Amino acid sequence: MYDRRTRWYLARCLADAFLAGAWERRHLRDRAGQALEPAPAWVAPLIGKVLTAYLHPPRDRPRELARFVAFQLETAGWRSPRDRPQVRRWFLPALEMGRRPWPVPELSSLDALASFLNVDAGRLDWLADSRGLERTVTDLRLRNYRYVWLPRPGGPPRVIERPKAGLKAIQRQVLHEILDWIPVHGAAHGFTRGRSAITGASEHTGRPVIVRFDLEDFFASVSAGRVFGIFRTAGYPEPVAHSLTALTTNAVPIDEWSAVPRPVDRTPAAAHYRLGRRLATPHLPQGAPTSPALANLAGFRLDRRLSELAAALGGTYTRYADDLTLSGSRWLLGQTERLRATVAAIAREEGFLVNHRKSGLATRAARQQVCGIVVNERLNVPRGEYEKLKAILHNAARRGPAGENRSGVADFRSHLLGRIAWVESLNPGRGGKLRAQFARVDWDP
């Protein structure tokens, strides 16, 4: 009986040999004979099982084929030590793209991927962190990410994983030339061209009841395995999908997480522990340009199931990043607990966890907000936000803008213009009044 390590070693060798040429019995037997010495007696029946299982060569799935061969070798053995085959030659498999549901670039090999990204094989290997250095090394020069921890009241810190320039440029290319071709669910309004917080909020205007849910650690909850599945679904062969996954996921270094103070209270401590577990394994890094698109794609099944749930209840569902919103008639008031339990169960089955502490319900008797936008009768900015901005502009016109920049914003003028534009997009009348006040501010030093 072959031990597990030997089975996998022989299986990889044979799978590569089988995929290196014509998918016919005699050619498979010839290449197997060139790959192993001496040629084992079990090669012929093994080839028969391979051809029965795979009518066509699985050229986009070399690892799957190797696993199949390894499983068949569990019952194979030898009569004496000299009958144990040795690997004499490694073949280079001829890989191909699988079925492409979308017009993504055709990249059938790691060489093709390296050429597409305009890097050599060594650079691609480094950026993909094939040696797993990011998690263990202490020399910052050997890492592809920089880390920033932002405290959050009542919960674990928010970790920002910022890719360095070289990796960030690669990720942007993957985003715009691959991921942009893959459509997200219609309920997703965040990080999607043609949709925004405004389009998402508009779906819930004038609804009697709005129920909001928040997903805990949205990006960190998306594992490398799910990202790999996205690239495989796009048609990329296993080695290319593995490399693309490695380029777009990350595992936070041990010393970085160890330096974060642990909360004392029980609830934040539990959330802190869960976040640490997620960050310790490859996940979508918050700060990488590819993460929002991949998170949307990873949430496709979640969006589909919750959209169907909302439709069954006569309501509407949308998602903006980790904010889920479901609205409908007053009938939902009597189903609130059941609805919350159902949504939490669906999210859990799809790999996410609902943060009940940040979830809530609102009727038209109170202010209803979706993504910070008031939706009771029509889209509007919260009155408190409008009044605060109005006061800042009034004081800036009277005393000068320097004294109103209490947060030390680098470009305070552009900052105010951005906030005014946001108000104007929701309420043109209020936005026009703010612009008139802004025109009275003297920006000359």
C-alpha positions, 0 to 999 in steps of 0.5 A: 500500500502506498503511503499518502505522500507517495500517492500524491507525488505519483499522482501529480506526476501522472496527471501532468503526463496525462495532460501533456498530449493526446487524450488516447489510451496508447498515448497516455500509456506511453507518457506514463511509461516515460514518466515512471520507471519501472512502469507499474503493472497498475498503470493500464487499469488506472488509465482505463479508470481515468478515461472512463471518468473523463471522456474529455481531458480536464485541461483546466483541472490538473489538481482535480485529476491528480486527486482522482489518480491519488484516490485510485492509488490507495489500493495499489502496491508493490510486491518488493521494494524494487517494484516501487516506481520512481519518477524519471520525467516530469511533463509540462501539462497543456492547460486550457481555459474552462467554460467562460460565462463572461468575456474575461481575458483568456489566460491558460497558464501561469506564463500567460498570466505573468505576461498579462500582468507584465511581470516575470515568473519570479515577480509573480511568485513573489507578489502571490507570496507562494512562500507564505512570508507575509504571515511570519516575517518581521522584516517589513521589506519582505511584506506586500502590505502595510497595516493600520488599525483603527479603533471602533467603540464597543467592538474590535478595531478595523484593520486596513491592509494596504497593498504596496505599490507594485501589488496594488497596480497588479490588483487594479489590473485584475479588477478592471480587466477581469472582475469588471466583466463579471456581473454582480447581483441586482440587489448589490448597490455598493462598489458597482458601476451605475449604482450607489447608496442613492440607488439602493436607498431609493428602493425603500422610499415610503415603505411602512417598515424598514429592517436593517442588518449589518454583516460582521467583518464583511471583507475578512469573512470572505475566504481564499477558497471562495475567491478561488471559486469565483476565478474558477467559475470565470473559466480560469484553470486551477493554477491560474485561479490559485495565483489570482486568488493569492494576488487578491487575498492576504493573511495578517502577520502574527505580530501585527495582530498580537500588538492589538489590545484585547477588549476586556468586556465579554461581547467585544472580546468575542468579536475580537477573537472571531476577527483574529481567526478570520485575519489569520487565514487568507481573506479579502484585505480591506484596502485592496482595490479588488476586495469590494468587487470580489466581496460583491461576487462572494455575496451573490448567493446571499443576495439571491436568497434574501431577494427571494425571501423579500419577494415572498414577503411582498417586500424589497431587499438591497445590499450596500457592502455590509449593510443589508436592508429589507423593507415592506408593509406593516405586516413585517412588524409581527414577523420581526423576530422570525425575519431576523432569525431567518436572515441570520441563518441564511447569512450564516449558511453563506459564510457571513455573520449578522451583527445584531448589535448594529441591526435595527428596525424603523417605521414611518413614525420615526426617521427611516434611514438607509445608508445614512439617507432619509427615506421616509417620504423621499430621499433626503439628508438627515436634518442634523447633518444639514444644520451642522454643515450650514453652521460651519459655512455660516461661521466660515463666512463670518470668521474665516474657514481656518477656525472651522477645520477642527478635524485638520482636513488637508483640503478643507475647501474641497471637503466642504464642496464634496459634502455640499454636492452630497446634500445637493444630490439628495435635496437640490433646494438645500444644496443650493442654499449651502452653495450660496453660503459657500460663495460668501466664504473668503478662501484667500489667506 
